[in-house]
Amino acid sequence: MDPLELFLSQVDRPLGYAAKALQSQRQTVQGLGRYVIHRLAQIDDVPSSPSRLLLRRLARLFRDYDQVTEETRRQRLAAAQMILANLRDLAGRCVTTVSETAGDALALLTQPIEVLPGVGAKRAAQFRQLGVATIEELLTNLPWRYEDRRQTCPVSRLRPDVDQTVLVDVKAVGSGRTHRRRMTIVELVVGDETGLLSAKWFNQPYLQHQFKTGQRLMLTGRPHPNRYGGPRYQMDNPQYECMDQSGDELIHSGRIVPIYHETRGLTSRMIRAVMRRAIDRYAALWPDTLPPGVCRDVRVIEPARAIEEVHFPPEGAALAMVQSGQSPAHRRLIFEELFILSLGLACRKRAVQQEQIPIRLAGQGSLCRRVLDSLGFSLTAAQRRVIDQIEHDLRQPRPMNRLLQGDVGCGKTVVAAAAMVMACDGGAQAALMAPTEILAEQHAVTLRRWLEPVGLRVVLLTSGMRGPARRAAVQQIHDGTARVIVGTHALITSGVTFRQLGMAVIDEQHKFGVLQRADLARKGYHSDVLVMTATPIPRTLALTVYGDLDLSVIDELPPGRTPVTTRLIVESQRADAYRLLAQELALGRQVYVVYPLVESSEKIDLKAATQMAADLQQHRFPHVRVGLLHGRMKMEEKERVMREFSSGTIGILVATSVVEVGIDVANATVMLIEHAERFGLAQLHQLRGRIGRSRHPSVCLLMAGRGVGEEARQRLDAVVRSRDGFQIAEADLAIRGPGEFFGTRQSGLPELRVAHLLRDAGVLEEARACAQRLLEGDPALSQPAHGSLRSAVERRWAGRLSLMAVS
């Protein structure tokens, strides 16, 4: 007998008996672990690489089996049964779908899904539309919801328009075509001892060969009254399961059924069938990357079992736990993904902290005190606290890497200015990079007013600068004449060199990527980095998205700010909106009218904004000067418009979203946002922050276009309800999800396929704590026991984490 077949015959019955004994809480099988390990040692030659991998996994399950708890034994036996099923399959066939030279499970899991039976080129192309190209990606393509199809209902007790499951026999099979649309209809008359039911499938002609009289079916669907005679109720396109196919496990009915995202030509039912085959063949190969100590601490189940149960929940599973992603299977996969994420972030942060700077350039603080004393206003306690944190960082023998988070109007720019002055006081240059030219220009104007009186020259460099102006700016940056440099992405272009860049400030970090942040920092020698964002993020999530940064929060607004009233209006209320604008203008106040600017329709949007400015000037407010501001204007023209608006010469400023950040006109008390549904939630909150900057009451009007969708309506309602940036950020996360909210491609984080940062915040905290404890004992994951974990971290962070070599 083949060695593998002999081994299977020796362990099959003992393992089956042990599983039944544990299930019924009878006396457990004594010495089972020793027995299995003994039999494994007798296998002298297994030709198949997949078989060797499975046998090694089996050995890990039983090495200390006799010493673990009953619950752990139950978990391991379930995983062992899956491995045995795979081994039986491999023993009974010639393996042609798997490379005989594959060295590890990763080589098998990263195969294209075409290796699965029934998945050809066409089906694989459909899966790729869902972001699934490999076995690994298929197994982590989790259901987006589940349906409970465990309870069957007698036909006589069916209720209309409610999803229900019935167990019935086929009484009659028929098919036909409609006259108008020539659509094929397959119809069954089915029933049980309590009554009859009609079931119809539309435009699925192949089904007429699937059914036969006398067949037993489990149907799940939503019955409705039958208008064409015959049985009382009819089900259209119900899910079905043939009950007389011996040996087939139910996957479409009679259980908690997974529902997957679909694409054209690929239904959830088809995905379930492919998923079942993939799990049967490959789930047992899923790498167990978590160290045993971590598994014990967090009490998670085996990965193979988790893969199985997250797709096909076991009998007795609680639907609510599965639906909410809190089942043991979900928790295992979520924890592992967040644990690897946390390890990568911790390693990235550790690498920065280990950099040593021979000379610190914080200065004595006198220059910073002179600037702050000359501002003409007092700093808040929160601003002073953050400045102290920055000063402490600048005196450490490592680069500062800090995130400054604060709501709209909290005074982040003053803090950034203080940080830059500290660097300049020590003899270095400081640079501030902003996402738009107009914001960079506004920062330059502000910083010149604050810093040039104390002898610090401020130079602006943007992509729009040309000729002598650009050459002069680049030269002053190079020779050190420019002490503070403000700019856009132009600062990180190859032609710009700094004499001694010591401080890099990144404004509105969510609009830059990690690599761009690093590019500016590399312009200096171990530059200190201060990242600023006005997008409020819950602390737990901020520590993840910006996990390589220390966190500072400005959690109070300067005194004298008046809360802004926000109203949602529609086109029929435009006259009322203009009356409000007229009232405020009559009181000497100023007004913003904001238009969206979407790249796909930029010309149309600019034309609409231009026409609006002309209409307001000529027909609505002829006695008030109306200005126009958008990103395509030349820098000199934009500066002129902003000067005139700031001085009060312009009463109404029609602008695109370039006014989202950086513009501070205290006399502006009304903002009318056209087509508000086209803006993001954070954008609307930022725009609203341009008003309410004085003691005068301020109003923000959100003008919604026709046919606003449900998601857009939720966003607008969230802005109307709350003025708190953190509450709005929570709403944005709930509506759009963390992937879109943070823009993981921009943030430099690996994509999360299983975890949800908002829903799984508690697991994230636990994973971060475990990662920190592990790295305290093995900072570089260099111990042999952590080899697979290190590989997993490097692989998940591919291209984003080149720091694991730091030791």
C-alpha positions in Angstrom: 0.0 0.0 0.0 1.1 3.6 -0.7 2.7 5.2 2.4 0.1 8.0 2.3 -2.8 5.7 1.9 -1.5 3.5 4.7 -1.2 6.5 7.0 -4.8 7.6 6.2 -6.2 4.2 7.0 -4.4 4.2 10.3 -5.5 7.6 11.6 -8.9 8.0 10.0 -11.0 6.1 12.5 -9.2 7.3 15.7 -9.6 10.9 14.6 -13.3 10.5 13.7 -14.0 8.7 17.0 -12.2 11.5 18.9 -14.2 14.2 17.2 -17.5 12.5 18.0 -16.4 11.9 21.6 -15.6 15.6 22.1 -18.8 16.6 20.4 -20.9 14.5 22.7 -18.7 15.3 25.7 -17.8 11.7 26.2 -14.4 10.6 27.5 -11.7 11.8 25.2 -9.3 9.5 23.4 -6.1 9.2 25.4 -2.7 9.6 23.8 -4.1 10.6 20.4 -1.4 13.2 19.8 1.4 10.7 20.5 -0.3 8.2 18.2 -0.6 10.5 15.2 2.9 11.8 15.6 4.2 8.2 15.8 2.3 7.3 12.5 3.6 10.4 10.8 7.2 9.5 11.7 6.7 6.1 9.8 5.9 7.8 6.5 9.3 7.6 4.7 8.4 8.9 1.2 5.6 11.2 0.0 6.2 12.2 -3.7 3.8 15.1 -3.8 4.9 18.5 -2.5 1.3 19.5 -1.5 1.0 16.3 0.5 4.2 17.0 2.4 2.9 20.5 3.3 -0.3 19.0 4.6 1.5 16.4 6.7 3.7 19.1 8.2 0.6 21.1 9.1 -0.9 17.9 10.7 2.2 17.4 12.8 2.0 20.9 14.2 -1.6 20.2 15.2 -0.8 17.1 17.2 2.7 17.9 18.6 1.3 19.1 21.9 -2.3 17.8 21.4 -2.4 15.7 24.6 -1.6 18.8 26.8 -4.1 21.3 25.4 -7.7 22.1 26.6 -10.7 20.3 25.2 -11.8 23.4 23.2 -8.4 23.6 21.6 -8.6 19.9 20.8 -12.0 20.4 19.2 -10.6 23.2 17.0 -7.5 21.1 16.0 -9.6 18.1 15.2 -11.8 20.1 12.9 -8.7 21.5 11.1 -7.2 17.9 11.0 -10.4 16.6 9.3 -10.0 19.2 6.5 -6.3 18.2 6.1 -7.3 14.5 5.8 -9.9 15.3 3.2 -7.2 17.0 1.1 -4.8 14.2 1.6 -7.4 11.6 0.5 -8.0 13.7 -2.6 -4.3 13.9 -3.4 -3.8 10.2 -2.7 -6.5 9.2 -5.1 -5.5 11.2 -8.1 -2.6 12.4 -10.2 -1.9 15.9 -9.2 -1.8 18.0 -12.4 -3.0 21.3 -11.2 -0.1 21.9 -8.8 3.6 22.2 -9.5 5.4 19.2 -8.1 8.3 21.5 -7.3 6.3 24.0 -5.3 8.4 24.7 -2.1 5.7 26.0 0.2 2.0 26.8 0.7 2.5 30.3 -0.7 3.3 28.9 -4.1 0.1 27.0 -4.1 -2.1 29.8 -2.8 -0.8 32.3 -5.2 -1.7 30.2 -8.2 -4.3 31.7 -10.6 -7.8 30.6 -9.9 -7.9 28.8 -13.3 -6.3 25.7 -11.5 -9.7 25.1 -9.9 -12.0 22.7 -11.7 -14.7 24.5 -13.6 -12.9 27.8 -13.7 -11.8 28.6 -17.3 -10.5 31.7 -18.9 -13.9 33.3 -19.2 -14.9 32.7 -15.5 -11.4 33.8 -14.3 -11.9 37.1 -16.2 -15.2 37.6 -14.4 -13.5 37.0 -11.1 -10.9 39.5 -11.9 -13.6 42.1 -12.2 -14.1 41.5 -8.5 -10.4 41.9 -7.8 -9.9 38.1 -7.5 -7.1 36.6 -9.6 -5.5 34.0 -7.3 -6.6 31.2 -4.9 -5.5 33.4 -2.0 -7.6 36.4 -3.2 -10.5 34.1 -3.7 -10.4 32.7 -0.1 -10.2 36.2 1.3 -13.0 37.5 -0.9 -15.5 37.4 2.1 -19.3 37.5 1.8 -20.7 40.9 2.2 -23.7 39.5 4.0 -25.4 36.2 4.9 -28.9 34.7 4.7 -30.3 32.3 7.2 -31.9 29.4 5.2 -31.8 26.8 8.0 -35.5 26.9 8.9 -38.0 25.4 6.5 -41.6 26.4 6.3 -44.6 24.3 5.3 -46.0 25.4 2.0 -49.4 26.1 3.6 -47.9 28.6 6.0 -45.9 30.7 3.5 -46.3 34.5 3.8 -46.1 36.8 0.8 -43.1 39.1 0.2 -40.9 37.5 2.9 -37.8 35.3 2.2 -38.6 31.8 3.3 -37.2 28.2 2.7 -39.4 25.2 1.8 -38.5 21.5 1.5 -40.6 20.2 -1.4 -41.0 17.4 -4.0 -41.2 18.2 -7.8 -44.7 17.4 -9.0 -44.3 18.7 -12.6 -41.7 20.3 -14.9 -42.4 22.6 -17.8 -40.9 25.3 -19.9 -42.0 27.9 -22.5 -41.3 31.2 -24.2 -42.9 34.6 -23.8 -44.4 36.1 -26.9 -43.1 39.7 -26.6 -39.5 39.3 -25.4 -39.0 35.7 -26.4 -37.8 34.9 -22.9 -37.5 31.2 -21.8 -39.4 30.4 -18.6 -38.7 27.2 -16.7 -41.6 26.4 -14.3 -42.0 23.8 -11.6 -45.0 22.7 -9.6 -43.6 21.6 -6.2 -45.2 20.7 -2.9 -45.2 19.0 0.4 -48.0 17.3 2.4 -49.6 20.8 3.2 -49.9 22.3 -0.3 -48.5 23.2 -3.7 -46.2 26.0 -4.9 -45.2 27.3 -8.3 -41.5 28.1 -8.9 -40.3 30.0 -12.1 -36.9 30.8 -13.5 -36.7 33.4 -16.2 -34.2 33.3 -19.1 -32.3 30.4 -17.7 -33.1 27.7 -20.3 -30.4 25.3 -19.0 -32.5 24.7 -15.9 -35.1 22.7 -17.7 -32.6 19.8 -17.7 -31.8 20.2 -14.0 -35.1 19.1 -12.6 -37.2 15.9 -12.9 -40.5 14.8 -11.4 -40.1 13.2 -7.9 -36.9 15.1 -7.2 -36.6 16.6 -3.7 -35.6 20.3 -3.5 -34.9 22.9 -1.0 -36.1 26.3 -2.4 -35.4 29.7 -0.9 -37.2 32.8 -2.2 -39.9 35.4 -1.7 -43.4 34.1 -2.6 -46.0 36.3 -4.1 -49.7 35.6 -5.1 -50.0 33.6 -8.3 -52.0 35.6 -10.8 -52.2 32.9 -13.4 -54.1 30.1 -11.7 -52.8 26.9 -10.1 -51.0 27.0 -6.8 -51.8 29.9 -4.5 -48.2 31.3 -4.3 -45.3 31.6 -6.8 -41.6 32.1 -6.3 -39.6 33.8 -9.0 -35.9 32.8 -9.5 -35.6 31.0 -6.1 -32.3 29.6 -4.8 -32.5 25.9 -5.1 -30.6 22.8 -3.7 -31.1 19.3 -5.0 -31.5 17.1 -1.9 -31.0 13.7 -3.5 -27.4 14.2 -4.7 -25.7 11.8 -2.3 -22.5 13.0 -0.7 -23.1 16.7 -1.7 -22.9 19.1 1.2 -25.6 21.8 1.1 -24.1 25.1 0.2 -27.0 27.1 -1.3 -29.9 26.3 1.2 -30.5 24.6 4.5 -27.8 26.6 6.2 -26.5 30.1 6.8 -25.7 31.0 3.2 -22.9 33.4 2.1 -23.9 36.2 -0.3 -21.0 37.7 -2.4 -20.6 40.8 -4.4 -21.5 39.9 -8.0 -20.5 41.0 -11.5 -22.0 40.5 -14.9 -22.2 36.8 -15.6 -21.0 35.8 -12.2 -23.7 35.2 -9.6 -23.4 34.6 -5.9 -24.5 31.0 -6.4 -21.7 30.4 -8.9 -19.2 32.0 -6.5 -20.3 29.7 -3.7 -19.7 26.6 -5.8 -16.2 27.8 -6.8 -15.5 28.8 -3.2 -16.5 25.4 -1.9 -14.0 23.7 -4.3 -11.3 26.1 -3.3 -11.8 25.6 0.4 -11.8 21.8 0.0 -8.5 21.9 -1.8 -6.6 24.8 -0.3 -7.9 26.0 3.0 -5.7 23.6 5.0 -2.7 25.2 3.3 -3.4 28.6 4.7 -0.3 29.7 6.5 -0.5 29.9 10.3 1.6 33.1 10.8 0.6 33.9 14.3 3.1 32.8 17.0 1.7 30.3 19.5 2.0 32.8 22.3 -0.1 35.3 20.5 -2.7 32.7 19.7 -2.9 31.8 23.4 -3.2 35.4 24.4 -6.0 36.3 22.1 -7.6 32.9 21.9 -8.2 32.6 18.1 -9.1 29.5 16.1 -6.9 27.7 13.5 -6.6 29.6 10.2 -7.9 26.7 8.1 -11.0 26.4 10.2 -11.5 30.2 10.0 -11.3 30.2 6.2 -13.9 27.4 6.1 -16.3 28.9 8.6 -16.2 32.5 7.4 -17.6 31.3 4.1 -19.7 28.5 5.3 -20.7 29.1 8.9 -21.2 25.9 10.9 -24.5 24.5 12.1 -25.5 26.3 15.3 -23.7 29.6 14.3 -25.5 32.8 15.5 -26.6 34.7 12.4 -26.1 38.1 14.2 -22.5 37.3 15.0 -21.7 36.2 11.5 -23.6 39.1 9.9 -21.7 41.7 12.1 -18.2 40.1 11.5 -17.9 39.0 15.1 -17.9 35.2 14.7 -14.7 33.3 15.8 -13.8 32.8 12.1 -14.1 36.5 11.3 -12.2 37.4 14.5 -9.3 35.1 13.6 -8.9 36.6 10.0 -9.5 40.2 11.1 -7.0 39.9 14.0 -4.3 38.4 11.8 -4.7 41.1 9.2 -4.6 43.9 11.7 -1.7 42.3 13.6 0.4 42.2 10.4 -0.6 45.8 9.7 0.3 46.9 13.2 3.7 45.1 13.0 4.5 46.9 9.7 3.6 50.3 11.2 5.6 49.7 14.3 8.6 48.6 12.3 8.3 51.7 10.1 8.1 54.0 13.2 11.0 52.2 14.9 13.2 52.7 11.9 12.6 56.4 12.0 13.2 56.5 15.8 16.5 54.7 15.4 17.9 57.4 13.1 20.5 59.4 14.9 21.1 63.1 14.2 24.5 64.4 15.4 23.5 68.0 15.7 20.0 69.3 16.7 18.8 72.6 15.4 16.1 73.7 17.8 17.8 76.9 18.8 17.3 78.7 22.1 13.7 79.6 21.6 14.1 83.4 21.7 13.2 83.9 18.0 10.0 81.8 18.4 9.0 83.9 21.5 9.5 87.1 19.5 7.2 85.8 16.7 4.5 84.6 19.1 4.6 87.9 21.1 4.1 89.9 17.9 1.0 88.1 16.7 -1.6 90.4 18.3 -3.6 87.5 19.8 -3.1 84.9 22.5 -2.6 81.2 21.7 -5.0 78.7 23.1 -3.9 76.2 25.8 -4.1 73.4 23.1 -1.8 75.4 20.8 0.8 76.0 23.5 0.7 72.3 24.5 1.4 71.2 21.0 4.2 73.7 20.5 5.8 72.4 23.7 5.6 68.8 22.3 7.2 69.9 19.1 10.0 71.7 21.0 10.6 68.6 23.0 10.9 66.5 19.8 13.3 68.9 18.2 15.7 68.5 21.2 15.8 64.7 20.8 18.7 62.9 19.0 16.2 61.6 16.4 14.1 63.2 13.7 10.6 64.4 14.7 7.8 62.6 12.9 4.6 64.1 14.2 1.0 64.4 13.1 -0.9 67.6 14.0 -4.6 67.0 13.9 -7.2 69.8 14.5 -10.6 70.8 13.3 -11.2 73.7 10.8 -10.1 77.0 12.2 -8.3 75.7 15.3 -5.0 77.5 14.5 -2.7 74.8 13.1 -0.9 77.3 10.9 0.4 79.3 13.9 1.7 76.0 15.4 3.4 75.1 12.1 5.0 78.6 12.0 6.3 78.2 15.5 7.9 74.8 14.5 9.5 76.3 11.5 10.9 79.3 13.4 12.5 76.9 16.0 14.3 75.1 13.1 15.4 78.4 11.6 16.6 79.6 15.0 19.1 76.7 14.9 20.4 77.6 11.5 18.3 75.4 9.3 15.7 76.0 6.5 12.1 75.1 6.9 9.6 74.1 4.1 5.8 73.9 4.1 4.2 71.9 1.3 0.5 72.5 0.5 -1.7 70.6 -1.9 -2.9 73.6 -4.0 -1.3 76.7 -5.3 -3.9 79.0 -3.7 -3.4 77.5 -0.3 0.4 77.7 -0.7 0.0 81.4 -1.7 -2.2 82.1 1.3 0.3 80.4 3.6 3.1 82.5 2.0 1.2 85.8 2.6 0.5 84.9 6.2 4.0 83.7 7.0 5.6 86.7 5.4 3.5 88.9 7.7 4.6 87.0 10.8 8.2 86.0 10.0 9.8 88.6 7.8 9.7 91.3 10.6 12.2 89.0 12.6 14.5 88.6 9.6 13.3 85.3 8.2 12.9 85.5 4.4 9.8 83.6 3.1 9.9 82.4 -0.5 7.1 80.9 -2.6 7.6 78.1 -5.2 4.7 76.6 -7.1 4.3 74.7 -10.4 2.7 77.7 -12.0 5.8 79.9 -11.6 7.8 80.4 -14.7 10.9 82.2 -16.0 12.9 84.6 -13.9 10.6 84.3 -10.9 11.0 80.6 -10.7 14.8 80.7 -11.2 15.2 83.4 -8.5 13.1 81.3 -6.0 15.1 78.1 -6.8 18.4 80.0 -6.4 17.4 81.5 -3.0 16.4 78.1 -1.8 19.7 76.6 -2.9 22.0 79.3 -1.4 20.1 79.6 1.9 18.8 83.1 1.4 15.3 81.6 1.7 14.9 80.5 5.3 11.2 79.5 5.0 10.0 78.0 1.7 6.3 77.6 0.9 5.2 75.6 -2.1 3.3 72.8 -3.8 4.6 69.5 -5.3 7.1 71.8 -7.0 9.2 71.5 -3.8 10.0 67.8 -4.4 11.0 68.1 -8.1 14.5 67.1 -9.0 15.7 70.7 -9.8 15.1 72.0 -6.3 17.9 71.7 -3.8 18.0 73.1 -0.3 21.1 74.4 1.5 20.1 72.9 4.8 16.5 71.7 5.1 15.8 70.9 8.8 12.0 71.0 9.0 9.4 69.7 6.5 5.7 70.6 7.2 3.1 68.8 5.1 -0.3 70.6 5.1 -3.5 68.6 4.5 -1.7 65.2 4.6 -4.7 63.3 3.3 -4.1 64.9 -0.1 -0.5 63.6 -0.3 0.9 60.1 -0.3 3.5 58.7 2.1 6.1 58.7 -0.7 5.6 62.4 -1.4 6.0 63.1 2.3 9.2 61.1 2.3 10.4 62.9 -0.8 10.3 66.3 0.9 11.9 64.9 4.0 14.8 63.5 1.9 15.5 67.0 0.5 17.2 67.5 3.9 19.5 65.4 6.1 17.2 63.6 8.5 14.7 66.4 8.4 12.1 66.8 11.1 8.6 66.2 9.8 5.3 67.8 10.9 2.2 66.5 9.2 -1.0 68.6 9.5 -4.6 67.6 8.7 -8.0 69.2 9.3 -9.7 65.9 8.6 -10.7 64.8 12.1 -10.0 61.1 12.6 -10.9 59.0 15.7 -7.7 58.4 17.7 -7.7 54.7 17.2 -7.8 55.1 13.4 -5.4 57.9 13.3 -2.8 55.7 15.1 -3.3 53.2 12.3 -3.4 55.4 9.2 -0.6 57.5 10.5 0.9 54.8 12.8 4.5 55.8 12.1 3.8 59.3 13.5 3.4 60.7 17.0 0.0 62.3 17.4 -0.8 65.8 18.6 -4.4 67.2 18.7 -5.6 70.8 18.9 -8.9 70.2 20.5 -10.2 73.8 21.1 -11.0 76.7 18.9 -9.7 80.3 19.4 -12.1 82.5 21.4 -14.6 84.7 19.5 -15.8 82.1 17.0 -19.5 81.9 16.4 -21.1 78.6 15.6 -22.3 78.3 11.9 -25.9 77.5 11.2 -26.2 75.0 8.3 -29.3 74.6 6.2 -30.2 72.2 3.4 -32.2 73.9 0.6 -33.4 73.0 -2.9 -33.7 75.0 -6.1 -37.2 76.2 -5.3 -35.8 78.1 -2.3 -33.2 80.0 -4.3 -35.1 83.3 -3.9 -35.0 82.9 -0.1 -31.3 82.2 -0.3 -30.7 85.4 -2.3 -32.7 87.4 0.2 -30.4 86.2 3.0 -27.4 87.2 1.0 -28.9 90.7 0.4 -29.6 91.1 4.1 -26.0 90.3 5.1 -24.5 92.5 2.3 -26.7 95.4 3.5 -25.1 95.0 6.9 -21.6 95.3 5.4 -20.8 91.6 5.4 -19.4 89.4 2.6 -20.5 86.2 0.9 -19.0 83.1 -0.7 -20.8 81.3 -3.5 -19.0 78.0 -4.1 -19.3 75.7 -7.2 -18.0 72.1 -7.4 -15.2 71.4 -9.8 -15.1 67.8 -10.9 -12.3 66.8 -13.2 -14.5 64.9 -15.7 -16.6 68.0 -16.2 -14.1 70.7 -15.4 -15.0 72.9 -18.5 -18.7 72.7 -17.8 -18.2 73.5 -14.1 -15.9 76.5 -14.8 -18.4 77.8 -17.3 -21.2 77.5 -14.8 -19.2 79.3 -12.1 -18.3 82.1 -14.6 -21.9 82.4 -15.7 -23.1 82.5 -12.1 -20.7 85.3 -11.3 -21.9 87.3 -14.3 -25.6 86.7 -13.4 -25.1 87.8 -9.8 -23.2 90.9 -10.9 -25.6 92.0 -13.7 -29.1 90.9 -12.4 -29.1 90.0 -8.7 -26.6 92.3 -7.0 -25.6 95.1 -9.4 -24.6 97.4 -6.6 -22.1 94.9 -5.1 -18.9 93.9 -6.7 -18.7 90.2 -7.5 -15.4 88.5 -7.9 -14.5 85.1 -9.5 -11.8 82.7 -8.2 -10.7 79.3 -9.6 -7.6 77.2 -9.9 -6.9 78.0 -13.6 -6.4 81.7 -13.0 -2.8 83.0 -13.1 -1.2 83.4 -9.7 -1.1 87.2 -9.9 -4.8 87.3 -10.8 -5.7 85.0 -7.9 -3.7 87.1 -5.4 -5.4 90.3 -6.7 -8.9 88.8 -6.2 -8.0 87.5 -2.7 -6.6 90.9 -1.7 -9.7 92.6 -2.9 -12.0 90.1 -1.0 -9.9 90.4 2.1 -10.0 94.2 2.0 -13.8 94.2 1.4 -13.7 95.6 -2.1 -15.3 92.4 -3.4 -18.6 91.7 -1.6 -19.5 88.3 -3.2 -16.8 85.8 -4.1 -17.8 83.1 -6.6 -15.3 80.3 -6.3 -14.6 76.7 -6.9 -13.4 74.5 -4.1 -10.0 76.3 -4.1 -11.4 78.2 -1.1 -11.7 74.9 0.8 -8.7 75.7 2.9 -6.4 78.5 3.8 -8.6 81.6 3.2 -9.4 83.7 6.3 -11.8 86.6 5.9 -13.5 87.3 9.2 -16.2 89.5 7.6 -17.6 86.7 5.5 -20.8 85.4 7.1 -22.7 83.5 4.4 -21.7 80.6 2.2 -23.9 79.3 -0.6 -22.7 75.9 -1.9 -24.1 75.0 -5.2 -24.7 71.3 -6.0 -23.6 70.4 -2.5 -24.2 66.7 -3.2 -21.1 66.7 -5.4 -18.8 67.5 -2.5 -17.4 65.0 0.0 -18.4 65.3 3.6 -15.0 66.4 4.8 -14.9 68.9 1.9 -18.3 70.4 3.0 -17.0 70.7 6.6 -13.8 72.4 5.4 -15.7 74.9 3.2 -18.1 75.7 6.0 -15.0 76.5 8.1 -14.3 79.6 5.9 -17.2 81.4 7.7 -18.0 81.8 11.4 -14.6 83.5 12.0 -15.9 86.5 13.9 -18.6 87.2 16.4 -21.2 87.8 13.7 -23.8 85.0 13.2 -23.0 82.9 10.0 -25.0 80.7 7.8 -24.0 77.9 5.4 -26.6 77.1 2.7 -26.3 73.7 1.0 -28.1 73.8 -2.3 -28.9 70.3 -3.4 -29.5 69.5 -7.1 -32.3 67.4 -8.5 -32.4 63.6 -7.9 -30.0 63.5 -5.0 -29.1 59.8 -4.2 -29.4 58.2 -0.8 -25.7 58.3 0.1 -25.4 62.0 -0.9 -28.5 62.8 1.2 -26.9 61.1 4.2 -23.8 63.2 3.7 -25.7 66.5 3.5 -27.9 65.6 6.6 -24.7 64.8 8.6 -23.3 68.2 7.9 -26.6 69.9 8.8 -26.8 67.9 12.1 -23.3 68.5 13.4 -20.6 71.1 13.6 -18.2 68.7 15.3 -15.5 67.5 12.9 -15.1 64.2 14.7 -18.8 63.3 14.4 -18.7 64.2 10.7 -15.7 62.0 10.2 -17.4 59.1 11.9 -20.4 59.7 9.6 -18.2 59.8 6.6 -16.5 56.5 7.7 -19.9 54.9 8.2 -21.2 56.0 4.8 -18.1 55.5 2.6 -16.1 53.0 4.5 -12.4 53.4 5.6 -10.9 52.5 2.3 -12.4 55.4 0.5 -12.2 57.7 3.5 -8.5 57.3 4.0 -7.5 56.6 0.4 -5.3 53.6 1.3 -3.4 53.9 -2.0 -2.4 57.4 -1.0 -1.8 56.6 2.7 0.8 53.9 1.9 -1.1 51.2 3.8 -1.6 47.7 2.6 -5.1 47.0 1.3 -7.4 45.5 4.0 -9.3 42.6 2.5 -11.0 41.3 5.7 -10.9 43.9 8.4 -12.9 47.1 8.6 -11.1 49.9 10.5 -14.3 51.4 11.9 -16.1 48.2 12.9 -13.1 46.4 14.1 -11.5 49.2 16.2 -11.5 47.0 19.3 -9.6 44.2 17.6 -7.2 46.8 16.1 -6.3 48.0 19.7 -5.7 44.4 20.7 -3.6 43.6 17.6 -1.5 46.8 18.2 -0.8 45.9 21.8 0.2 42.3 20.8 2.4 43.6 18.1 4.2 46.0 20.5 4.8 43.2 23.0 6.2 40.9 20.4 8.6 43.5 19.0 9.9 44.4 22.4 11.3 40.8 22.6 12.2 40.5 18.9 12.5 44.0 17.3 13.5 42.7 13.8 11.4 39.4 13.9 14.7 37.6 13.5 14.0 34.7 15.8 13.5 31.4 13.9 10.0 31.0 15.4 9.0 34.3 13.8 10.3 33.4 10.3 6.9 32.9 8.7 5.5 36.0 10.5 8.4 38.1 9.2 7.7 36.8 5.6 4.0 37.6 6.0 4.8 41.2 7.1 7.3 41.8 4.3 4.9 40.4 1.8 1.8 42.3 2.9 3.9 45.5 3.0 5.5 44.8 -0.3 6.9 48.1 -1.8 5.8 50.1 1.2 8.1 48.7 4.0 11.8 48.4 3.3 12.6 48.8 6.9 12.5 45.2 8.2 16.3 45.0 7.8 16.8 47.6 10.6 17.9 45.8 13.7 
